Amino acid sequence: MLFVTAKFLLFFLVVYLLYWSLPDRLRLWVLLLSSLVFYASWSLAFTFHLLAVVSVNYVVMEVWRRYRINTLFYVLQILNIANIAFFKYFYFFAEVLGLIFGISEWREPHLRLAHRMEGTEIFLPLAISFYTFQIMAYGIDIYRGTYATRHRFREVVLFKAFFPQLIAGPIMRSHELLPQIKALGEGHGPTATRDWMHKGLWLVLIGLFKKVVLTAVLLSYVAPLFGSRETNPAEFHPTAVWLGVFGCLLMLYTDFSAYTDLARGFGFLLGFEIPVNFKAPFFMVSISDYWRRWHLTFSRWIRDYVYIPLGGSRVAEWHVYMNYIITFFLAGLWHGASYPYVVWGTMVGIILALENFSFKRWLPEWPQHWPLRIVRLLITWFLFLTSSLFFFAPTLDWALSALGQMFHFAALSGNDSLRQLGSMEGLVGGGLGVLLFHLLDEKPGWFVWIRRYEKWLLPLAAVVLVIVISQFAGQQKDFFYFQF
């Protein structure tokens, strides 16, 4: 069930009415059962797999609490990594080994086809990357002593399966969601306040607009280049490739932040607070600043559970730079089992290391003088666009071809035979929408007047959105981050 379908909205309405009509202790069961039904609508088999993962983690950590057998904890984390490695990276690792040892039958297309014919093909469980990170953090926090509260099994299952954020985050930590669930189970859960209901409705409307309208508009612009892995980037004008990457970045923001807005909105409507995941990322002044604004729960996760355990910034300078590279190499691998994602993550790590080096010696993150600020921003966006190309590329060869075309300066001299992208109106319209929501995040004080007229603006916005969405019927795609 996609959030932007009538089927889901009907499902949520039933859950909402049932949830608020029952006592607190029964509300927990409503959320738990509805969350499992929601995930089962995608795959019943993988619902049992999710329950098995949560069960093993819960039982092992309860045993660890009692006996403090550290080996149990380490084995559990190895099992968690092995679980995601098997489902997500089996074919990728097999192909890498095939290349090393010269075994062509291990290349992904051949091996996957052979497994498909045998009925043994390995499929990726929906949201495995997200729920693996979340359940691993639960165990690590208990092991470190940073989260000591004990919970019933059903509370931990709901913590992981809570349907508004189950599929694509935000990646919630124990202290962010479990206390809210525990309060509900103990009979003093949330009340339906008008303020939270309004917040929830606004976020749902904004999320629907971003996903159904802005994402569709931007997709129509970039589709000629990025819509198919069979497209030849060398056929496109260099400016089209640069603008295509920029358009994809805008589209990724509208798509992913739309999911977060919807998740937070539905959470508020049920009385739960889900953390903010984006803070105007394209207002960045550096790549480091971008990662302080983009996918915040993921950034905090890799900082706390990868970067800092590697030594963080408390080690020798060269070691700090290696920590950046290793951390984002793993971040790239988390995003997908393919060479372009690995290259993208490694490039980001190298860029962050170079930025950190330059901050200390030549060019501060935000110089005092405007000319230097402009230089800093130009360098940042150049590195951002060239590295992001690999994030959206279907294959490494495709990415390298597109990268070469970006710097094919001879093609800039009015070669009419080179292809362009979709209508520029799509990029401009989508860009203006992104700018509006960035200002809403960065300058919330500019929009406080809306609260004075909320009781009229909210229903008006809902009616207008229904009319606008009707013009985009049938154009909705899965959320981009569902593949992770």
Beta strands, then each sheet from edge to edge (+ up, - down):
end
